[in-house]
Amino acid sequence: MFSFFTGEKVFSCAVALRIVFFVYGLLQDAYSPLRYTDIDYFVFTDAARYVSQGLSPYERETYRYTPLLAWILLPTAWPGALWFSFGKILFALSDIVAGWLIFLVLQSPDGGGMATERALKFASIWLLNPMVANISTRGSSEGLLGVMVIALLWAVIQRRIIMAGVLLGLSVHFKIYPFVYGPSIIWALESSSSQEVAEKHSSPPSQSNEPKSPSEAILNFFNRPRLTLIIFSLATFAALNLLMYAIYSTPFLQHTFFYHFTRIDHRHNFSPYNALLHLSSANPDKVSSLKLESLAFIPQLAISAVLIPLALAKRDLAGTMLAQTFAFVAFNKVCTSQYFLWYLIFLPFYLPYSSFLSQPRLGITALLLWIAAQANWLHQAYRLEYLGFSTFIPGLWISSILFFGVNVWILDIVIKDIRFYPTTQKPQLTSKQDREGKRT
C-alpha cells in the first residue's frame, strides 16, 4: 500500500520546500522593491563582517545576540553572492535537523514510542510547515535554537544528563528564554536508580508515611540527575559568558542580556504592550518612573517558569515545555512572528493526545481564530506602515488584545489537556534501568 509518510519522502519534500522558498527569495530580492530577506539577517551578516575584520560584532548597531552567532556566520563575509546566503542555508538545514530530532523523540519509548509512519506524520507538522520554511529561508536564526532545544529534550528523555546540562547552558547563552525549561527538567527528573524507587515502595507503610524533616526533603530533592544537570548547565553558561566577556567586555553583557530587560521595541510586535512601548519610545522624557517594560517580566516568568513547571512537569515534560513556551511568548512584551516557532516545534509531541485532535471542531476553531486574530493585527499594521494611518490606538491596540485573548484561551486548553488527560496516553519519563527492565 502506498504511503507518503516514509523517511525518504518526507525529508526529501522538506528539503525541496526550503529550496523553493530560498530560490524564490533570491528572485524577490533581485527584482522586487519589497525584500524577502529579513532585516535581522542583514544585522547578522554585518556583525559577521565586523568580526572578520577583527572588530566587535557590537559595532553593528542593533546587534543584540551572542557573538557565537556572528562567529558561525563568518562565511557570509567572504566574497561572492552565494556566500552571503550561507546563513540562510544553514538555518534551513537546521530546520531539517530539528525535524529529524523530533522524529527520534517521537519514536523513543519515553517520547511516545510511535511507529515510523505515525512519527513522521507528526514530525511533518514542523518539517513540511511553510511558515517554518519561510522564516528560516528569510534569514531567521530560530532554526539553530530549535536544534538545541529539541536536542535538549532528547538528551533528557534518554537520561543523558551531562549532555542535557551542556545543551541547556548553551541554549540559554544563545538566547535567554530556554532558561524556563530548567525548572521543568529539574522537577521532572526523579532518581536515576530504579533500586531507590523499589526501596521506597518496599519500606513499611508506617515508615514511608512519616513526615520528613526539611533537611531530608532537601537532600532527597537534590538527587544525582538534578545536581548533574544544574552543575553542567551553570558551568557551560558561565564558561561561555566569561569567554565572551573576556573578548568583548561590557558591550557583550549590555547587548546580549541587559538590553532585553528594558527594550521598548514596538514595530512588528503582536504584544498587548505594543501601544505602551510605542508611547515610551516616542516620549521617553514624559514616561512615568515606573518602568512597565521591566515589570512586564513578573507575570510572564511567574506563569512560564514557576506555575506551569510545578503543575505539569511530572506528567509530560514535552507538553510542559510547549505550555511554558506558549505562555512565555503570549505574555512577552515583544512578540514577533519568529517567536511562534519557539512553541510550534513542540506541537508534534502534544497534538497526539490533545483535545484539538480528539475534538476536530475545537481544533479547527482554535486554528482559525489564531490565524484570524493575526490577520486582523496585520491589517492594522499594514494601514500604519504602508498607508500612513495612525492606527496605534484603538485599532492596533485592540487587535493585540484580541490576539492575546485567543492565545490565553488556547493556553488554557493546552494546560488542561496536560493536567487532566490520563497519563497512560502520554509519554512518561523513566530511568535507563526502568527501560532495560521492561525489555527483559
C-alpha positions in Angstrom: 0.0 0.0 0.0 1.4 3.4 -1.0 2.2 5.8 1.9 3.7 9.2 1.6 5.0 9.1 5.2 8.3 7.4 4.7 11.6 8.9 5.8 12.9 9.4 2.3 9.7 11.1 1.0 9.1 13.3 4.0 12.7 14.6 4.3 13.1 15.0 0.5 9.9 17.1 0.5 11.1 19.1 3.5 14.4 19.9 1.7 12.6 20.7 -1.6 10.2 23.0 0.2 13.1 25.0 1.6 14.9 25.1 -1.8 11.7 26.6 -3.4 11.5 29.3 -0.8 15.2 30.0 -0.9 15.2 30.4 -4.7 12.0 32.5 -4.6 13.7 34.7 -2.0 16.7 35.3 -4.3 14.4 36.3 -7.2 12.2 38.6 -5.0 15.3 40.3 -3.6 16.7 40.8 -7.1 13.5 42.1 -8.8 11.1 43.4 -6.2 11.3 46.6 -4.1 9.9 44.6 -1.2 12.7 42.4 0.1 12.2 38.8 1.0 15.3 38.7 3.3 14.6 39.6 6.9 16.1 42.8 8.2 17.7 40.7 11.1 19.7 38.8 8.5 21.5 42.0 7.4 22.2 42.7 11.1 23.7 39.2 11.5 25.8 39.4 8.4 27.0 43.0 9.1 28.1 41.7 12.6 29.9 38.8 11.0 31.7 41.2 8.6 32.9 43.3 11.6 34.2 40.1 13.3 36.1 39.1 10.1 37.8 42.5 10.3 38.9 41.8 13.8 36.3 44.1 15.3 33.4 43.5 17.7 30.1 42.4 16.4 28.5 45.1 18.5 30.0 47.7 16.2 26.8 46.8 14.3 24.0 48.9 15.8 21.0 46.7 16.9 23.1 43.5 17.1 21.6 42.1 20.3 22.8 38.5 20.2 25.7 36.3 21.4 29.0 36.7 19.4 28.7 33.0 18.7 26.1 33.7 16.0 28.4 36.2 14.3 31.2 33.7 14.5 29.1 31.0 13.0 28.1 33.3 10.1 31.7 34.3 9.3 31.4 32.7 5.8 28.8 35.4 4.9 31.6 37.9 4.9 33.6 36.0 2.2 33.4 37.3 -1.4 30.5 36.1 -3.6 26.7 36.3 -3.5 26.4 32.6 -2.6 28.5 33.0 0.5 26.2 35.8 1.6 23.4 33.3 1.6 25.4 30.8 3.7 23.4 31.7 6.9 20.0 31.1 5.2 21.2 27.7 4.0 22.5 26.9 7.5 19.2 27.9 9.1 17.2 25.9 6.7 19.3 22.8 7.3 18.9 23.4 11.0 15.1 23.1 10.4 15.7 19.7 8.9 18.0 18.5 11.7 15.4 19.7 14.3 12.7 17.7 12.4 14.9 14.6 12.5 15.4 15.1 16.2 11.6 15.4 16.6 11.2 12.2 14.8 13.7 10.4 17.1 12.0 11.7 20.2 8.6 10.6 18.9 9.9 7.1 18.3 11.7 6.8 21.6 9.9 4.9 24.4 9.8 8.0 26.6 8.8 10.3 23.8 5.7 8.4 22.6 7.0 5.1 21.2 5.4 5.8 17.9 5.7 3.6 14.8 7.7 5.2 12.0 4.8 6.3 9.8 2.9 7.9 12.7 6.1 9.6 14.0 6.7 11.0 10.5 3.2 12.3 10.3 3.6 14.4 13.4 7.2 15.4 12.6 5.8 16.8 9.4 4.0 19.5 11.4 7.4 21.0 11.6 9.2 19.6 8.6 6.6 20.5 6.0 5.3 23.7 7.6 5.5 26.5 5.0 5.7 29.1 7.9 8.8 27.4 9.3 10.5 27.1 5.9 9.6 30.7 5.1 11.1 32.2 8.3 14.3 30.2 8.1 15.0 31.0 4.4 14.3 34.7 5.1 17.3 34.5 7.4 15.9 34.0 10.9 18.2 32.1 13.2 15.4 30.3 15.1 16.2 27.0 13.4 19.6 26.8 15.2 17.9 27.3 18.5 15.3 24.7 17.6 18.0 22.1 17.2 19.4 23.0 20.6 16.1 22.8 22.3 14.9 19.5 20.8 18.4 18.0 21.3 17.9 19.1 25.0 14.6 17.3 25.2 16.1 14.2 23.5 19.0 14.1 25.9 16.7 14.4 29.0 14.4 11.6 27.9 17.4 9.4 27.1 18.8 10.2 30.6 22.0 11.7 29.1 22.1 14.3 31.8 25.5 15.7 31.2 24.7 16.3 27.6 21.4 17.9 28.7 23.2 20.2 31.1 25.6 21.4 28.4 22.8 21.9 25.9 20.7 23.9 28.4 23.6 26.1 29.2 24.4 26.6 25.5 20.8 27.4 24.7 20.4 30.0 27.4 23.6 31.6 26.3 22.4 31.6 22.7 19.0 33.1 23.6 17.8 33.8 27.1 14.3 32.2 27.1 15.2 28.5 27.2 16.1 29.0 30.9 12.4 28.5 31.7 12.9 24.8 30.8 15.4 24.4 33.6 12.7 24.2 36.4 10.6 21.8 34.4 13.5 19.4 33.7 14.7 19.6 37.3 11.2 18.9 38.6 10.7 16.1 36.2 14.0 14.3 37.0 13.4 11.7 39.6 16.1 9.4 40.9 18.0 7.7 38.1 18.1 4.5 40.1 15.0 2.2 40.0 16.6 0.4 43.0 15.9 3.6 45.1 12.3 3.6 43.9 11.9 0.0 44.8 13.3 0.5 48.3 10.9 3.4 48.7 7.9 1.3 47.9 9.2 -1.8 49.8 9.6 0.2 53.1 6.9 -0.3 55.8 3.9 2.0 55.4 4.4 3.5 58.9 8.0 4.4 57.9 7.2 5.7 54.4 4.3 7.8 55.6 6.4 9.6 58.3 6.8 13.3 57.6 10.4 14.1 56.6 12.4 16.9 58.1 13.2 19.9 55.9 16.8 18.8 55.6 15.8 15.3 54.5 13.4 16.7 51.9 16.1 18.9 50.5 18.6 16.0 50.4 16.1 13.8 48.6 15.2 16.6 46.1 18.8 17.1 45.1 19.4 13.7 43.6 22.2 12.9 41.3 20.4 13.7 38.0 19.3 17.0 39.3 22.6 18.0 40.6 24.4 16.9 37.5 22.0 18.9 35.3 22.4 22.0 37.5 26.2 21.8 37.6 26.8 21.2 33.9 24.3 23.8 32.7 25.6 26.5 35.0 29.2 25.6 34.2 28.5 25.8 30.4 26.6 29.0 30.7 29.2 30.6 32.9 32.2 29.4 30.7 30.6 30.8 27.5 29.8 34.1 29.2 33.2 34.5 30.7 34.8 33.8 27.4 32.7 36.4 25.6 33.2 38.9 28.3 36.9 38.5 28.2 36.9 39.2 24.5 34.1 41.9 24.2 33.8 43.3 27.7 30.7 45.2 28.8 29.1 45.6 25.4 28.6 41.8 25.4 26.6 41.9 28.6 24.7 45.0 27.7 23.6 43.9 24.2 23.1 40.2 24.8 21.4 40.3 28.2 20.7 43.6 29.9 19.1 45.2 26.8 16.2 42.7 26.9 15.1 43.9 30.3 14.5 47.5 29.1 13.8 47.0 25.4 10.9 49.0 24.1 10.5 47.6 20.5 7.1 48.3 19.2 7.4 47.6 15.4 6.0 44.2 14.3 5.0 43.5 17.8 1.8 41.5 18.4 2.0 42.0 22.2 -0.7 44.0 24.1 2.2 46.1 25.4 2.7 47.4 21.9 1.0 50.8 22.3 2.6 51.4 25.7 6.1 50.7 24.3 5.3 53.0 21.4 4.5 55.8 23.8 7.6 55.1 25.8 9.8 55.2 22.7 8.1 58.3 21.3 8.2 60.3 24.5 10.9 59.0 26.8 11.0 62.1 28.9 7.3 62.0 29.7 7.2 58.4 30.7 6.5 57.5 34.4 9.3 56.5 36.6 7.5 53.1 36.9 9.2 51.3 34.0 6.5 49.0 32.6 8.9 47.4 30.2 10.8 46.0 33.2 7.8 45.0 35.3 6.3 43.0 32.3 8.5 40.1 33.2 6.8 39.4 36.5 3.6 37.8 35.3 5.4 36.3 32.3 8.0 34.5 34.4 5.6 33.6 37.2 3.5 31.7 34.8 6.1 30.2 32.4 8.9 29.5 34.8 7.2 28.7 38.1 3.5 27.8 38.0 3.4 25.7 34.8 6.5 23.6 35.7 5.2 22.9 39.2 1.8 21.9 37.9 2.7 19.9 34.8 6.4 18.8 34.5 6.0 15.4 36.2 3.1 14.5 33.9 4.5 15.3 30.5 7.8 17.1 30.0 7.5 17.9 26.3 3.9 19.1 26.8 5.0 21.2 29.7 7.8 22.8 27.5 5.1 23.6 24.9 2.9 25.3 27.6 5.8 27.2 29.0 6.9 28.5 25.7 3.4 29.4 24.6 2.9 31.3 27.8 6.3 33.0 27.6 5.6 34.2 24.0 2.0 35.3 24.7 2.9 37.3 27.8 6.1 38.7 26.4 6.3 42.4 26.0 7.7 41.9 22.5 6.1 39.2 20.3 7.0 38.8 16.6 6.2 36.0 14.2 9.6 34.4 14.6 8.7 33.7 18.2 5.9 31.5 17.1 8.5 28.9 16.0 9.6 28.6 19.6 6.4 26.8 20.5 5.4 25.3 17.1 8.4 23.0 17.4 6.8 21.3 20.4 3.4 20.7 18.7 4.3 17.2 17.4 4.7 15.9 21.0 1.4 17.4 22.3 -1.1 17.1 19.5 -1.3 13.2 19.5 -3.3 13.3 22.8 -4.7 16.8 22.6 -8.3 18.0 22.6 -7.6 19.7 19.3 -7.3 16.3 17.5 -9.8 14.4 19.6 -12.3 17.1 19.0 -11.7 18.3 15.4 -14.3 21.1 15.6 -12.4 22.6 18.6 -9.1 22.2 16.8 -10.3 23.9 13.6 -11.9 26.7 15.6 -8.7 27.4 17.5 -6.6 27.4 14.3 -9.0 29.7 12.5 -9.2 32.1 15.5 -5.4 32.2 15.8 -5.0 33.0 12.1 -7.8 35.5 12.0 -6.5 37.4 15.1 -3.1 37.6 13.4 -4.7 38.7 10.1 -6.6 41.4 11.9 -3.5 42.7 13.6 -1.5 42.6 10.3 -4.2 44.6 8.6 -3.9 47.4 11.2 -0.1 47.2 10.9 -0.3 47.5 7.1 -2.5 50.6 7.4 0.0 52.1 9.8 3.3 51.3 8.0 2.3 51.3 4.3 -0.7 53.7 4.1 0.4 56.1 6.8 -2.7 56.0 9.0 -2.2 56.3 12.8 -3.7 53.0 14.0 -1.9 52.5 17.2 -5.0 53.4 19.2 -7.6 52.0 19.1 -7.0 49.7 16.0 -3.6 48.1 16.7 -4.1 48.0 20.4 -7.5 46.3 20.2 -6.1 43.8 17.7 -3.3 43.0 20.1 -5.7 42.4 22.9 -7.8 40.1 20.7 -4.8 38.1 19.7 -3.6 37.9 23.3 -7.1 36.7 24.3 -7.1 33.9 21.7 -3.6 32.8 22.9 -4.7 32.7 26.5 -7.8 30.6 25.6 -5.6 28.2 23.6 -3.1 28.0 26.5 -5.9 27.2 28.9 -6.8 24.2 26.7 -3.2 23.0 26.5 -2.7 23.2 30.2 -6.0 21.3 30.9 -5.0 18.6 28.4 -1.7 18.0 30.1 -3.0 18.3 33.6 -6.1 16.1 33.3 -5.8 13.7 30.5 -4.9 10.1 31.6 -1.1 9.7 32.0 -1.4 6.4 30.1 -2.0 8.3 26.9 1.2 10.4 27.3 4.9 9.6 27.2 6.5 9.2 30.6 10.0 10.0 31.7 11.7 6.9 33.1 15.2 5.9 34.1 17.5 3.8 32.0 17.2 1.0 34.5 13.4 1.0 34.2 13.6 0.8 30.4 16.1 -2.1 30.5 13.9 -3.9 33.0 10.9 -3.5 30.6 12.9 -5.0 27.8 13.8 -8.1 29.8 
